[in-house]
Amino acid sequence: MSSSKVRVGIVGIGNCASSFVQGVSFYAGASSTEALPGLMEVELGGYHVGDIEIASAFDVHAGKVGRDRAETIVAGPNNTMVFATPPPSGVRVLRGPTLDGIGQYMA
């Protein structure tokens, strides 16, 4: 594992973000030598999956803003299969700007 973190900001806590956050949690302790389903490489460029740190998160959905990122990845209207339950992160979802409108399922 690297001594550095890869700090990531997520814009839009939807289904893709849910899969990403769950995957980071699920594979964080994986060995670099084992073959894992759903993940091509545990390490890339000297960084391990466990080196990824979600530093910020933004969304426009009122039910997600102000909540911990760990809660919002399973909050509706998300419907991604839950395969990992990340612990509370201390990262609160902030309100992002509405740049391209509100989709029909968010309205």
Phi and psi in degrees as a GROMACS rama.xvg file:
@    title "Ramachandran Plot"
@    xaxis  label "Phi"
@    yaxis  label "Psi"
@TYPE xy
-76.8218  156.589  SER-2
-84.3487  -8.83832  SER-3
-99.6468  160.589  SER-4
-109.025  150.898  LYS-5
-100.56  106.539  VAL-6
-87.5458  129.115  ARG-7
-122.912  138.473  VAL-8
-110.873  135.248  GLY-9
-110.377  126.027  ILE-10
-108.843  106.615  VAL-11
97.988  103.837  GLY-12
-95.1205  64.9496  ILE-13
-99.7854  -155.575  GLY-14
-63.8299  -40.6618  ASN-15
-65.044  -43.4697  CYS-16
-62.9755  -38.8288  ALA-17
-60.4518  -46.9379  SER-18
-62.7052  -41.7642  SER-19
-62.6293  -50.7167  PHE-20
-63.6849  -42.8544  VAL-21
-62.2202  -42.6596  GLN-22
-63.3033  -41.9124  GLY-23
-60.0865  -43.1155  VAL-24
-67.1752  -45.1948  SER-25
-63.7484  -42.7438  PHE-26
-96.3798  1.23412  TYR-27
-55.9657  -35.8592  ALA-28
-100.673  10.8086  GLY-29
-69.1116  146.192  ALA-30
-77.0926  142.716  SER-31
-69.4406  -14.3141  SER-32
-96.8773  -9.85359  THR-33
-96.3292  146.161  GLU-34
-81.9424  130.779  ALA-35
-121.711  139.164  LEU-36
-69.7696  135.627  PRO-37
85.2599  0.259513  GLY-38
-140.529  123.152  LEU-39
-74.3248  -42.7202  MET-40
-138.358  137.589  GLU-41
-84.0052  -31.2582  VAL-42
-121.526  143.713  GLU-43
-148.021  122.231  LEU-44
61.464  29.839  GLY-45
86.9327  -2.07354  GLY-46
-105.478  138.989  TYR-47
-99.3011  155.252  HIS-48
-52.2325  -37.056  VAL-49
-66.3718  -10.5106  GLY-50
-83.0556  -8.16607  ASP-51
-78.8346  128.445  ILE-52
-124.335  121.708  GLU-53
-79.4442  109.214  ILE-54
-92.985  -26.6963  ALA-55
-155.068  158.502  SER-56
-150.298  140.973  ALA-57
-135.243  145.634  PHE-58
-157.027  166.976  ASP-59
-108.448  -7.84124  VAL-60
-77.2122  124.544  HIS-61
-59.5749  -29.0993  ALA-62
-76.3433  -8.11773  GLY-63
-110.52  -32.6735  LYS-64
-62.7098  131.555  VAL-65
91.212  -10.3515  GLY-66
-96.4092  160.862  ARG-67
-65.5009  139.728  ASP-68
-53.9505  -34.4268  ARG-69
-64.0255  -31.5  ALA-70
-77.5775  -38.4316  GLU-71
-73.5439  -21.1795  THR-72
-68.5369  -17.9783  ILE-73
-112.484  4.04714  VAL-74
-78.6256  143.46  ALA-75
-61.0388  151.387  GLY-76
-85.1488  12.544  PRO-77
-58.2007  143.565  ASN-78
-140.249  26.0678  ASN-79
-69.801  143.826  THR-80
-59.5617  135.642  MET-81
-91.1113  118.135  VAL-82
-121.118  -5.40334  PHE-83
-152.728  149.575  ALA-84
-119.832  90.2542  THR-85
-62.8734  143.829  PRO-86
-70.5614  164.237  PRO-87
-52.6838  139.725  PRO-88
-105.781  -21.2481  SER-89
83.2909  -2.43628  GLY-90
-93.2459  113.068  VAL-91
-88.4197  137.353  ARG-92
-74.6295  126.349  VAL-93
-98.4712  156.085  LEU-94
-73.8222  123.059  ARG-95
-93.4062  163.419  GLY-96
-71.8534  145.057  PRO-97
-87.4349  95.8856  THR-98
-93.9139  -34.5767  LEU-99
-122.656  23.7816  ASP-100
91.7425  -178.777  GLY-101
-113.554  127.228  ILE-102
-66.8691  163.415  GLY-103
-61.2478  -30.8349  GLN-104
-83.0108  -14.1043  TYR-105
-94.8023  -23.1  MET-106
